[in-house]
Every structure is written in C-alpha cells, then in structure tokens.
C-alpha cells in the first residue's frame, strides 16, 4: 500500500509507547460530576434541570434552540446540587450543572433499533438528540456538519491521531472496529455519500489491518495509509493527503465535496442510532513521562481530571509534577485546577515531569523563517505574531491569522520560543469582539 502525505508539517517524536498497547478500561465514578453547558462550538446550552432534581444517566440536563449547538446530558444517576459557573479547561468559568453521584448506579436500559431501516433525516435527528460533537478536539456539532449546502461525495474518517502521546483513537480503532465502521456508514447515509475512506497513519498497523478486514467486505469503503507526520489529522491536510483535493483558504471541506469525522464520533453516531444512547462518556488517554500507570480509559463526562489521574495511579513516585495538559502536547491546554471536568472533546491528560517542560523564556523574532518553512497552511506566523504582539490585530489578520488552526508547529520549531499560537488566539479574540460591536 502506498503511504500518502501532505506538504510541510513536521516529524515529531511519538511517545505513544507509554499507552498504545493498553486496552480500554473503565474507572470508578467520582463523588461529584460537573457538566459544563458549553462543550461545543456554537451557542451554549441552558440548564433544563434545577437544584434538587434527581437525574438519571443519559438524561438531558442542558439544551439550546440554536442550530449550532449540542445538548448535554447527565453522565451518572444523582442529584443536582448546583447550577453555577465552574472552572473549565480553557481557564474560564463556565455555567455548569453539578451532580452529586448516587452510590447505587442503575445500568441504563437502551432499546435496540434497526439502523438499516433509518433514513438520512432520522439518523441526523438521532445524532442531534444525542448531543454528538466532533470528538477529535474541535467539538463542532455533528448534525450541523452533516447539513452541508453542497453535495458531498466522500466521507473521510480521521483515524490519524497524529499528536504525540495520545492513543485513545488507536484503541477505539482496534477495539471498536465494527461500531466505528457502522457509524461511518450511517454518516455517509445522511449526506448520501457513495464513498468512505479511513485515513490511518502507518504507525498503527493493527488498526490498518482491523479496518481493512471489514472494508474488504463492504462496497465503497477503503483504507488509506498515511505517513506519520504532524498535523496529518488536520482536516485540510488529511484531505490533501488522502485524495489530493485542496480546500481553498478560508473555506470548509464541503467546498471539495468532503465531510471529515473522527473515529470516536463515528462510534458515538452508531451508539446513538442503534441504542438511542446520548454522548455522556468518552475514551481518553492518561499518559506522559510522569504518569504512574499510563492508560486508555472510558470516563463519564464531567469527571474531575484529578479523579481520573488518581484512578490511574497519579504521578510516578518521586516525580514532581511539571505540567498537566488536557489534550495533546501541541494543541492542548495546561491545567492548574484538578477540579476541571472532562468534556466531550477531551482526548487526553498528559502528566509531565519538570524535566519534560521547557523553561526557556521567549525572545524577539530572529527572522529565521522556520515557522514559515513548516507551516502546513502556508502562512507567515512570524509576521502574524510580531504584529499581534504590538496590538496590530488587523495587520495580523491580513497575514492570515484567521486561517490558522493553531497546530503549534510554529512554536515547536521556533528557536526564540515565541508564543505564536497565543498571539494568534489574541488576534482572533480581538477580531471577533470588534465584529460584535
């Protein structure tokens, strides 16, 4: 099989050996879960429960009338003790439903449905009702993504998992292959796409073989093996590598007839359609050089990250914590509050020792252009960052800040350790704020 790739990007150390062979396990529930009403791109939800209410696993606790939004659900049986702002992984406080977990949990009773009899609209309704979002990190509401204004002829299932350390998608590919493929077929049915491609990086040979074994029995499904390069899993780079279609700057994949979905999202779609199961739990990776027991675990959404870490053995004995990151090392968010909850888009918790954390202060740009050479979007991160640093956000936007998807390569290759991604975020924030005036 020919291995495909895209232009630019970087080859990163994998660090996946910590957890790539660890089968998915389930941890015990915490005493309290916190369900943020904003776990997705789009309008936040409003609570549909109040303090004192008894809730059941899978019960809707937050919803919105907005099209671009996604309902949120109780991940446990319990009692609502508060509806109030609580710490969020982004560093802000977000309105959340707080639930005290009952000691005696009842297994939800889902009703199996005949998915073969469902039409596209019924599938999309089931997806919306289940609150499914992109589970690769972007958390874009899936029912919105599956409502394109243009014809779609290809579904690409993103099975790259190109960030170092993370292995939860790898385990989903290997352990939930049937559900993932069935979910992909349901997604294709919604948009009437005749073709499905699974894009998998070559460092997951067991995943490649597992999906190929099923794809060979299905018409219109194929596996494309991809080079191990970052950010191979970014939508535009994945599309370019897999089928050589180029998404225009500022446009979405639908412009070239493609919809991209994550493997976890495909599984969630299958479960929503087959059983009517909402998205209230997910698989994530706990790993890092300071992790006592690296693992891939299925976690109830709303579980405090400190509880997840503790259930996986905490930090190695003798290791002083250097940094905890939610997500991957390139695009994740450093955490200081261990009460922050797991959300729908949480792919990992990285536990780093002090030795793993860079301590160099950032310096002025030396105009080496390494960021330009490696930028997968062919932008000029040097010019974006220098303008943003001076508060010239319009100029930063003109240099392409709004097209940046914050992969972090520019920071990785920068000899001056400049906070380019943060400066891009500052630019986007300023542009968005002024657009609302």
Buried (B, 14 or more C-beta within 10 A) or exposed (E): EEEBBBEBBBEBEBBBEBBBBBEBEEBEBBEBBBBBBBBBBBBBBEBBBEEEBEBBBBBBBBBBEEEEBBBBBBBBBBBBBBBEEBBBBEEEEBBBBBBEBBEEBEEBEEEEBEBEEBEBEBBBBBBBBBBBBBBBBBBBBBBBBBBBEEEBBBBBBBBBBBBBBBBBBBBBBBBBBEBBBBBBBBBBBBBEBEBBBBBBBBBBEEBBEBBBEBBEEEEBBBBBBBBBBBBBBBBBBBBBBBBEBEBEEEEBBBBBBBBBBBBBBBBBBBBBBBBBBBBBBBBBBBBBBBBBBBBBBBBBBBBBBBBBBBBBBBBBEEBEBBBBBBBBBBBBEBBEBBEBBBBBBBBBBBBBBEEBEEEEEBEEBEEEBBBBEBBBBEBBBBBBBBBBBEEBBEBBBEBBBBBBBBBBBBBBBBEBBBBBBBBBBBBBEBBEEEEEE
